[in-house]
Amino acid sequence: MSPDLEFLPRPERFDGPVRWFVVHRKQLLITADPSLPLLPEWSASMAAVLFPGESHYLGRLRGQHCCAVVMADDIDAPEGFLAEDLRRLIHRLEQQEFAMASRALQLLGWRINHRFCSRCGTPTELHPRDHAMVCPSCEYTQYPRITPCVIMLVTRGERALLAQGARFPAGFYSCLAGFMEPGEDAEHAVRREVWEETRLQVGKLRYHGSQSWPFPHSLMLAFHAEYEGGEIEVDGDEILAADWFDRDALPQIPPPGSIARSLIESWLQGRGA
């Protein structure tokens, strides 16, 4: 973990202003004035007045305490603030800010979705120390959900495979990706997903890195993969199109800050499979 990003227990009190991650209608509240910090900073007492309700401690970012709070859906964003989809902020937030925002969205979503025990239906209670919801009746404990996914850039000589998903804007292409199955390791998931989505076989794999992706609770495991055989076939349902692209003829690709863009830039710089 980066020394700038600390996931710690909630302190008894806060010294100085706190950085707030305010979630409103599944979006992040940001300041509208470009001369001010993108993420608001208030004292804990001021935030309690502005946004009544339980706050959730996230940890420290470069030594500053960070908290998250949910703003009611039926209330409009206050004057001077905008609600923005986190995906559209990825190029405006620093890497560690995005990680903390990801943490905020996932923890708040988890709290909302696990208010009742999935075993017996009893209202759950927050664990006094851990990020966990505990059932006072059957003592079943529910932890935040993290869903592992693989994302891979397949290369064939000097070209890379990019695909257009059914939900992508026209002309937008990205790396292949998919959820891991129970009992499956990441390497097997890479080979299976490439085959299922394009009918290609891949050989050599090289791990690239990972990224928390809170849409809603994914952990992206990124790989470079070397083409081994087959011809591209797509189903036209989940994947609309896929093709090999040269470095100097890329389509519209994911924005900087995303693990998909990092994979592609690594290949552009000659650090592929």
N, C-alpha and C positions, 0 to 999 in steps of 0.2 A: 504494500500500500504506500502511496506517496506520502512523504512526511507532511505535505500541505493539507492532507485529508485525514482526519481522525474521527473514527466512529467510537464514541465514548458514552458512558452512562450519563444521565441527566444530572447536572450539578445542582447543589442546593440553591444557589443564586447565580445571577449573571452579572459579570463586570463589564460595563460599557454597552454600546449598542449591539443588538443582535441582528444578524442577517436573516430575513424572512423569506420563505418559499410559500407563497399564498396560492393555493389551488382553487380555481373558480371554474366550474363547469368543465372539469378535466383539463383545464388550461392553466398556465402559469401567469400570475399577475406581475407585470413589469412596469417600471416608471416610463411615462410618456416623454418626459423632458430628456433629450439626449445629453444634456450637460450633467445629469445626475447619474449615480450608479444604476445599472440596469435592474438590480435586485434591491428592494427597499431595505433600509436599516432603521429599526426603531428600538426603543427600550421595551422590555417585556411588558411593562405596565401600559405603555402607549398602544402596543399591539393588542392587548386585551380589550382596550376601549374600541379600537377600530374594528376588530374581528372577534367578537365574543365567541366563546367556545374553547374546547380543549386544544392546547397546542402540543406538538409532538417534537421532542428534541432529536436532532439529527446527528450532532457531533460538532466538530470544529473545522473550519476551512481557513487555512493560514492563520491559525490561532484565534479566529473569531467564532463565537458560538453561532450555530444555525438552528432554526426551528421551522416547523411547517404547521400550517393551519388550513382548514377547509373553509371557504367562504360560501355561504348559502347560495344555491342556484337561483333563487327568486329575487336576489339582490343584484343590481347592476354594479359593475366595477366603479369604485370611487373616482372622483375627479382627479386627473393627473396620472391615472393608471390605465393600462391596457391589459386585456387577457389574451395571451398568445399561445398557440400550440407549441409544445416543446420542440417538435421536429423543426419548426421554422426558426428556432433560436439556437440551433446547434452551432451555427457559424458565428454567433454573436457572444456565446458564453465560452469562457475558458474551459479547458478539459475537466478540471476539478470542479468547476461550478456546474457543469453539465452532470457530472457524476453525483453531486449532492442533490441536484434537481431530480435526477433519476431516482435517487433514494427517497426523496420526499413523495413523489407521485406513487411509487410502489408501496411505501409504508401506509400512506393514507388510503389508497385503494384497498389494500389488504385489511385495514381496520374496518372499513365500511362493509366489505364482503364477508367478514368472519365475525359478525356480531352474535351469531348463534352457533352452537356446537353442531358440527356436521354429523355427529354420532347420535345424539339424543335430542337436539333441538333447544336445549337450555341456553338462555342468554349468556354469553361469555364475558370474562373479566380480563383486563390487561394484567399480564404478569408483572410483579413489582420490580423486577430487574431486567428481564430479557424482553426482546421483541417477540412476544408470544401471547396468544389469547388462550386462556385456560377456562375449561368448563367447571363450574363449582359443583356440579352434580356428579358427573362421571369422571372428572379430572382429566379428560382428554385435552391435549395441548396442540394448538394449531400455530405453526410458524409461518412467516412470510413465504409466499409461493415464488419460486424462481424456476423458470422454464428454460432448460438448455436448448440452444439451437446451433446449427452449424451454418457457416457461410463460407463459400469457397470461390476462388478465382481459378478457373481451369485455363491452362495455357497450352498452346500447340505451336512449337517453334517460337516465332516472333509475334504470334497473335494470341489474343485472349478471348475467351467465351463470355459474352454478356447476354442477358435475357430481358425481355419485356414482360413483366407480370401483368395479370389482368387488371390489377388495381392501380397500375402506374399511369401517369399522364402520357399522352401521345408523344412518342419520340424519346422517352426516358428508359434507360437500360441500367441494369445493375448485375451484381454477382448472383449466382444461384444460392439459395438458402432453404433451410427447412428444419422442422423440429426433430429432435432425437426421440427414438422409441424407447420404451422401458427395456432395460437389460442390454442396451446397445452402447458401444463405445463411440467416441466422436469420429474416429477414423472410418468405422463401418458406416456411420451415418453420412459422412461425406460421399463415399462411394455409392451408397444406396440412393441418396437424393439426386446426385448427378445422373444416375441411370434412370430413375423414375421421371425426371423432368426433361431429359434430352436424349435418352438412350445411348449415352456415351459411357465408355469405361475409362477410368483414370488409374494411374499407377502411383508414382512417387508423390508423397504428400509432405508438406512442410508447415508446421504450426506457425501462425503469424502473430496472433494476439487475441485479446478478448475485449468485450465492451458490454456494460450493462445497458439494456435497451428497454425502457419502461413502457412498452406499447403492447400488452400491458405490463409484462413482468419477465422479459426474456433476458438470457445471458448469451450473447453471441460469441461463439468460438470460431475464429477465422483461420482458414487454411489456404495455402497455395497448393494446387493439384496439377499434375502433369497428364496431359491427354495420352491415352493408350490405344483406344480403338473405337470404332463405330461412326455412324453418321447421325447428324442432328435430326431428331424427331420431337416435336412438341405436341401436346394434346389440344392446344387451342382453347383450353378452358382456364387452367391455372397459369400456364405460360402461353402467351400469345405468339411470341417470336423469340428466336435465339440465333446468334451468328458469331462468327469469328471477326475480330476487329484488330486493325493495325494500330500501333501507338499514335500515329499522326492522323487517324481518321476515326476518333472515338465519337459516339453519340453523346447525348446529354446523360451525365452520370451523377451519382449521389454527391451531396455537398461535402466540403471539408468538415472534419469532425466526426464523421460516421466511420465505422469500421470497414464498410464497403469501399469508401473512398480511400482509406488507408491501404487496403489490399491493392487497389488499382494503382495508386501512386507508388507503392513498393515495386510493382511490376514495371511501371514506367521508368523507374530508376535502376532497373536491371536486377532486382532482388526477388525474382519469382521462384518457382519450384526448382 
